[in-house]
């Protein structure tokens, strides 16, 4: 059996004049909390370990049990955040977003979060209305992206989105205007397409924030190799080389390798 460890997240605060406890911790808050915990631990869902959960008194003490490997990795993240004076720009977007979500809840409800692991209490982090667990805005800028893959889902009764399975980024969930999807002719499901989208990109690492993606356009895309088309391009290009006696030598000189 795989070794396991625990991650403890205690939330202290009040509901009106009553101390926060499991009995008055609203289920909507619990659902949102568990969603953020998954982002906190597993930014890449393909690496997700089996994870269980229970809640204890004091005020509301969430105990998450998962693989020891995941706990060790998370403990290292806590240690790095402390060494960076609560700076979280180095984290992957989903992980940083989870810390930001706890920060917003702390400010909104006057909650105090205490986050620790079963490995070490020395790495424990406190998030309250006085802390600033947010990313620097100048690191993330608006950008436009082109993705290629297979559309495996599209639509939604409330918020509409497109699920695109890509080779480079895995499964991407891209929010979309219903009017844009309604105007698209034909059924795009389970076919290769290009998708043009906008979102946030880290100017230092080049990493994209997958949670910020918004659909601009769906592009017909056929990845199959068209031999006749390629031959036609080569034929057109040859005309530009007719006056060059030795193309290889000319390229070497252009690249700075000539004698």
C-alpha positions in Angstrom: 0.0 0.0 0.0 1.3 3.5 -0.9 2.5 5.5 2.0 0.2 8.5 2.9 0.4 11.7 4.8 -1.9 14.5 5.8 -2.4 18.1 5.0 -4.3 20.1 7.6 -6.2 23.3 6.8 -7.9 24.9 9.8 -10.3 27.8 9.4 -11.1 30.0 12.3 -13.8 32.7 12.4 -17.4 33.5 13.2 -20.8 33.1 11.8 -22.5 36.2 13.2 -21.7 36.0 16.9 -21.2 32.2 16.9 -17.7 30.6 16.5 -17.2 28.8 13.2 -17.5 25.0 13.5 -18.5 22.1 11.2 -22.2 22.4 12.1 -22.5 25.9 10.7 -19.9 25.7 7.9 -22.1 26.0 4.8 -22.0 23.3 2.2 -21.4 25.8 -0.6 -18.3 27.0 1.2 -17.2 23.3 1.6 -17.7 22.6 -2.1 -15.6 25.6 -3.1 -13.0 24.8 -0.5 -12.6 21.2 -1.8 -12.3 22.4 -5.4 -9.5 24.8 -4.3 -7.7 22.0 -2.4 -7.5 19.9 -5.6 -6.0 22.9 -7.4 -3.6 23.4 -4.4 -2.3 19.9 -4.6 -2.6 18.8 -8.2 -2.0 21.5 -10.8 -1.6 18.6 -13.3 -4.7 16.3 -12.9 -2.8 13.5 -14.7 -0.5 13.2 -11.6 -3.4 13.2 -9.2 -3.1 10.7 -6.3 -6.1 9.1 -4.5 -7.2 11.6 -1.9 -9.6 11.3 1.1 -11.0 13.9 3.4 -12.7 14.4 6.8 -13.5 17.4 9.0 -12.8 17.8 12.7 -13.6 20.4 15.4 -11.3 23.3 16.0 -12.9 25.6 14.6 -13.3 23.8 11.2 -10.2 21.6 10.7 -10.0 20.0 7.3 -7.8 16.9 7.1 -6.8 15.8 3.7 -5.1 12.4 3.3 -3.1 11.7 0.1 0.1 10.1 -1.1 3.2 10.9 0.9 4.8 12.0 -2.3 2.1 14.7 -2.8 2.4 15.8 0.8 6.2 16.1 0.5 5.8 18.2 -2.6 3.2 20.4 -1.0 5.4 20.8 2.1 8.2 22.0 -0.1 5.8 24.6 -1.7 4.9 25.9 1.8 8.6 26.2 2.7 9.4 28.0 -0.5 6.5 30.5 0.0 7.8 31.3 3.5 11.3 31.8 2.2 9.9 34.2 -0.5 7.9 36.2 2.2 4.6 34.9 0.9 5.4 35.7 -2.7 3.5 33.2 -4.9 4.3 34.3 -8.5 6.6 31.2 -8.9 3.7 28.8 -8.5 1.7 27.3 -11.3 -1.5 29.3 -12.1 -3.9 26.8 -10.6 -1.9 26.5 -7.3 -1.4 30.2 -7.0 -5.1 30.7 -7.7 -6.0 28.4 -4.8 -4.0 30.5 -2.4 -5.6 33.7 -3.8 -9.0 32.1 -3.2 -8.2 31.5 0.4 -6.9 35.1 0.7 -10.2 36.5 -0.7 -12.3 34.4 1.7 -10.1 35.5 4.6 -10.7 39.2 3.7 -14.4 38.7 2.9 -15.4 36.7 6.0 -12.6 37.6 8.5 -11.4 34.0 8.4 -8.0 32.8 9.5 -6.5 29.9 7.6 -3.7 27.8 9.1 -2.2 25.4 6.5 0.3 22.7 7.5 1.4 19.2 6.8 2.1 16.0 8.8 5.7 16.4 7.8 6.6 19.6 9.6 4.9 22.4 11.6 7.8 24.7 10.7 6.4 25.2 7.2 2.9 26.1 8.4 1.4 29.2 6.7 -1.2 31.6 8.1 -3.6 33.4 5.8 -5.9 36.2 7.2 -7.2 39.6 6.2 -3.8 41.2 7.0 -1.8 38.9 4.7 -1.3 39.4 0.9 -1.2 36.0 -0.9 -1.7 37.4 -4.4 0.3 37.4 -7.6 1.9 40.6 -8.9 -0.3 41.9 -11.6 2.6 43.0 -13.8 3.8 39.4 -14.2 0.6 38.3 -15.9 -0.4 40.0 -19.2 -3.3 39.5 -21.7 -2.2 37.3 -24.6 -3.7 35.5 -27.6 -3.2 31.8 -28.2 -3.7 29.2 -30.9 -4.4 25.7 -29.8 -4.8 22.5 -31.9 -6.6 19.3 -30.9 -9.9 17.5 -30.7 -13.0 19.1 -29.3 -14.5 16.6 -26.9 -17.3 18.8 -25.4 -19.0 22.1 -26.1 -21.8 24.0 -24.6 -23.3 24.1 -21.1 -26.6 25.2 -19.6 -25.1 28.0 -17.4 -21.6 29.0 -18.4 -20.8 27.7 -21.9 -17.3 26.4 -22.7 -15.3 24.3 -25.1 -13.2 21.3 -24.0 -10.2 20.9 -26.3 -7.9 17.9 -25.9 -4.4 19.0 -27.0 -1.1 17.2 -27.2 0.9 20.0 -25.7 -1.4 21.3 -22.9 -3.7 18.3 -22.1 -7.4 19.0 -21.8 -8.2 22.7 -21.9 -11.5 24.2 -20.7 -12.1 27.4 -22.6 -15.0 29.6 -21.7 -17.2 30.7 -24.7 -20.1 33.0 -25.5 -23.2 31.0 -26.3 -23.9 33.1 -29.3 -20.5 32.2 -30.7 -21.2 28.4 -30.3 -24.7 28.8 -31.7 -23.4 30.5 -34.8 -21.0 27.7 -35.6 -22.3 25.5 -38.4 -22.1 21.8 -38.1 -21.1 19.5 -35.2 -17.5 20.2 -34.1 -17.3 17.3 -31.6 -14.6 14.6 -31.9 -12.9 16.3 -34.8 -9.5 18.1 -35.1 -9.8 21.9 -34.9 -7.7 24.9 -34.2 -9.0 27.2 -31.4 -8.1 30.9 -31.1 -8.4 32.1 -27.5 -7.3 34.9 -25.2 -6.1 34.6 -21.7 -3.3 35.4 -19.2 0.4 34.6 -19.8 3.4 34.9 -17.5 5.9 37.3 -19.0 8.7 35.7 -17.1 8.1 32.0 -17.7 5.8 32.1 -20.8 3.3 29.9 -18.9 -0.4 30.3 -19.6 -3.1 30.6 -17.0 -5.5 27.8 -18.1 -8.3 29.2 -15.9 -8.3 32.5 -17.8 -9.0 31.2 -21.3 -11.8 32.7 -23.4 -12.8 31.5 -26.9 -12.4 33.9 -29.8 -12.9 31.6 -32.8 -12.9 27.9 -33.9 -10.8 27.3 -36.9 -11.2 24.4 -39.4 -8.0 22.4 -39.2 -6.9 19.4 -41.1 -3.5 18.1 -39.8 -3.2 15.5 -42.6 -0.1 15.8 -44.8 -1.1 17.1 -48.3 1.7 16.0 -50.6 0.4 17.9 -53.6 0.2 21.2 -51.6 3.7 20.8 -50.3 5.1 20.1 -53.8 3.3 23.2 -55.1 5.0 25.4 -52.4 8.4 23.9 -53.2 7.9 24.6 -56.9 6.9 28.2 -56.3 9.9 28.7 -54.0 12.4 27.4 -56.6 11.8 30.5 -58.7 13.3 32.6 -56.0 16.5 30.6 -56.1 17.1 30.5 -59.8 19.8 33.3 -59.7 21.7 31.6 -56.9 24.5 29.4 -58.3 25.1 27.5 -55.0 22.2 27.6 -52.6 24.0 25.8 -49.8 27.0 28.2 -49.9 24.7 31.2 -50.0 22.8 29.9 -46.9 26.1 29.3 -45.1 27.2 32.9 -45.8 23.8 34.3 -44.6 24.1 32.3 -41.4 27.6 33.6 -40.8 29.4 30.3 -41.4 31.0 31.3 -44.7 34.7 31.5 -45.2 
